[in-house]
Amino acid sequence: MKTTQQIRTIRILAAALVLCVLVAAAAIAVLLSVPRKPASPYFGQHDPAAPKAYAFRLTDHNGRPWSLDDQRGNIVLLNFGFTRCPNICPTTLANLAAVLRELPPEAQARVRVAFVSVDERDTPETLKSYVPFFNERFIGLTGSSAEIGTVARAYGASFRKAPPAGSDPSDYLIDHSTYTTLIDPDGKALLLYRFEQMPEAKKIAADILRVLDMPSPK
C-alpha cells in the first residue's frame, strides 16, 4: 500500500509530465504556424529584395571607358582579382568561360563578364593579354586605387597585399574576395556565387537563362 508521500510524488510527476506534453504541443503548433520560406529557384545565393548595383565607371583592357549603366539589358558577371593570381582567378575565369559555353548564342550575346583588377601593377595592356585568353568576350577593368577601392567596397569585396615573397617589394600576392556577383538586366545585384559553386557551369547557365527569361536547352 502506497504511503501519502508516495502518492503525492506520483501526482507531482504526473502533473509535470502533462505540463511537458502541453508545452511541447504548443511549441509544435507555433512552428507549424510559421510560414515556410519558399525555396529559391536559383542555384546562386538569391536576394529577393536585390538592391540596385553600384553604377561604377572604370577603364577596360582596350583603354576605353566602361560603365555599368551602359550594360543595362544584359547580365554582368562581376569578379575581383588580379592577373598574377596563381590559382583562384584563373580557375574562376575558366569556370566562367565554361558557363558561357553552356549558353545558346543568343544568351551569350547578353552576358558580360567583367574582371576588376585589385592590383595596381595591372595596366590595361596587362589585362588585355590575360583576360580575353579565357574568352574573347571577357572584359578586364582597372582604374585608380581610389576608384577600385570604392567599387570593391560597394560590392562587399575585400583585398589586401600579402608580404613580399622575397627581397623584391614588387613581388607580392593579393588576398582578395573570391565570389562572383550576377547583376541582372535591370542593374540589380541579384545573385552571388561562392568560389566553390563556380564549377557548376550548367546550374549557373540555368540561372542566367532564368534571369533572361529564356528557355533552358533540352
C-alpha positions, 0 to 999 in steps of 0.5 A, spaced: 500 500 500 502 506 497 504 511 503 501 519 502 508 521 500 508 516 495 502 518 492 503 525 492 510 524 488 506 520 483 501 526 482 507 531 482 510 527 476 504 526 473 502 533 473 509 535 470 509 530 465 502 533 462 505 540 463 511 537 458 506 534 453 502 541 453 508 545 452 511 541 447 504 541 443 504 548 443 511 549 441 509 544 435 503 548 433 507 555 433 512 552 428 507 549 424 504 556 424 510 559 421 510 560 414 515 556 410 520 560 406 519 558 399 525 555 396 529 559 391 529 557 384 536 559 383 542 555 384 546 562 386 545 565 393 538 569 391 536 576 394 529 577 393 529 584 395 536 585 390 538 592 391 540 596 385 548 595 383 553 600 384 553 604 377 561 604 377 565 607 371 572 604 370 577 603 364 577 596 360 583 592 357 582 596 350 583 603 354 576 605 353 571 607 358 566 602 361 560 603 365 555 599 368 549 603 366 551 602 359 550 594 360 543 595 362 539 589 358 544 584 359 547 580 365 554 582 368 558 577 371 562 581 376 569 578 379 575 581 383 582 579 382 588 580 379 592 577 373 598 574 377 593 570 381 596 563 381 590 559 382 583 562 384 582 567 378 584 563 373 580 557 375 574 562 376 575 565 369 575 558 366 569 556 370 566 562 367 568 561 360 565 554 361 558 557 363 558 561 357 559 555 353 553 552 356 549 558 353 545 558 346 548 564 342 543 568 343 544 568 351 551 569 350 550 575 346 547 578 353 552 576 358 558 580 360 563 578 364 567 583 367 574 582 371 576 588 376 583 588 377 585 589 385 592 590 383 595 596 381 601 593 377 595 591 372 595 596 366 590 595 361 595 592 356 596 587 362 589 585 362 588 585 355 593 579 354 590 575 360 583 576 360 580 575 353 585 568 353 579 565 357 574 568 352 574 573 347 568 576 350 571 577 357 572 584 359 578 586 364 577 593 368 582 597 372 582 604 374 585 608 380 586 605 387 581 610 389 576 608 384 577 600 385 577 601 392 570 604 392 567 599 387 570 593 391 567 596 397 560 597 394 560 590 392 562 587 399 569 585 396 575 585 400 583 585 398 589 586 401 597 585 399 600 579 402 608 580 404 613 580 399 615 573 397 622 575 397 627 581 397 623 584 391 617 589 394 614 588 387 613 581 388 607 580 392 600 576 392 593 579 393 588 576 398 582 578 395 574 576 395 573 570 391 565 570 389 562 572 383 556 577 383 550 576 377 547 583 376 541 582 372 538 586 366 535 591 370 542 593 374 540 589 380 545 585 384 541 579 384 545 573 385 552 571 388 556 565 387 561 562 392 568 560 389 566 553 390 559 553 386 563 556 380 564 549 377 557 548 376 557 551 369 550 548 367 546 550 374 549 557 373 547 557 365 540 555 368 540 561 372 542 566 367 537 563 362 532 564 368 534 571 369 533 572 361 527 569 361 529 564 356 528 557 355 533 552 358 536 547 352 533 540 352 
